[in-house]
């Protein structure tokens, strides 16, 4: 049976690297789930008590265009 993992002479990764890669993938999947469930236009609209269309208009700068693109204001919503 051929050596595997770090024991393989052609290995480019260590066990720590593999664990780091798997951790990064888990984080990515958790972030995707968060985006899918919490950051939809519907979810944002519900949080702020506005319509989905209003969220889209704000995002596309059809309204509130005078605010800076870099604005990072906080609102309790």
Secondary structure, 3 states (H helix, E strand, C coil): CCCCHHHCCCCCCCHHHHHHHHHHHHHHHHHHHHHHHHCCHHHHHHHHCCCHHHHHHHHCCCCCCCCCCCCCCCCCC
